[in-house]
Amino acid sequence: KARFSEVMSVGAGYKLSVAECLNSIGTLAGCTAGANDIPAVPANLGGVNMTAMTVTNGVITQTSTTNAGARTSVLTPVVDNGALNWNQSGTCLTAPAFCKQ
């Protein structure tokens, strides 16, 4: 659980970047890693207990290492009357304590 919390911590930073992108360009389309002020995905994901990560049109998808539970987290942004909310899905939901945002 502690190792997966590192994965969630990285995702939280990208949530802020997606919010700033949405505010800047007015849409989630184009809020992608390496574009519109969203940082590129780190080259060394193993250092933060991940094997894969993408940010595409605001959707943040992360896969943790085996040592961190080999779970996925998918954070999908939803704009509701100007408010940005996040829906979470992925295999981390099978162990809810892993997915706490």
N, C-alpha and C positions, 0 to 999 in steps of 0.2 A: 504494500500500500504506500509506503514512504517513497519508493522509487517511482511509482505511478504519479505521485503528487508532483514530481519534477516535470513530468509530461504535461500535466494540467497547468503548471505554472508557465511553461512556455506558451501554451495555448492562450492563457489569459493575456499575455503581452500582445499576441496577434489580434485578440478581440479588440483591444484599444486601437490598434492600427486600422482594423477594418472600420471601426466607428469613425475614425478621423477621415478615412478614405470616403466613406458614405457622405459625411458632412462636406467634404471638399468637392466631390464630383456629382453628388446628388443621386447616385445609383450604386447598387452593389456590383453590377456588371463592370468588370475591369478591376475590382478590388482583389488583386491576385498577387501572390508573393513575387517580389522583384519589380512591381509596377505601382504607380500611384502612391508612392510613399510607404508602401508595405514592404518591410524588409524581406530579402531573399531568405529562403529556408537555410538554416545553418548547414555547413558542409559536414561537420562532425556531429551527427545526431546521437551516436552512442554515448557521448559525453553527457547527454541529458536523457538517457534511457529510452531513446526512440530508434526505430529502424526505418521509419518513413514518416514524412509530413508533407502535406500540400495545403495551399491556400488558394482557392479558385472561386472567383466571384463571391468572395466573402466567406465561403464554407471552409472551415478549418478541420482537416482530417489528420489524425495522428495515430500511429501504431507504435506500441511500446515493445521493448526488448522482452525476451523470455524471462529475464531476471525481474522485470517490472510487471509480469503477469501476462505478457503477450496479448494485450487487449487493445481495442481501438476506441477512439473517441472522435465523434463527428459533431462539431458545433455549427449549427446552421442559423444564420442571422435572419430575423423576421422583423420587418418594419411595420409597426401598428400605430397609426395616427401620429407619425413622427417619432415614435419611441422605438429604439432598437432593442429587441429581445433576442434571446438565444434558445434554440431547441437543441437538446442533446440526444444523440443516439450513439450506437456502437456497442461492442461487446462489453465495455466497461459497465454497462447497466446491469449485467448479470451479477455483479458484485457492487451494489450501489455505493458503498463507501469509497470505491475507487473513483467514481465520477463526480464527486462533489466539486462544484465550481467555486 
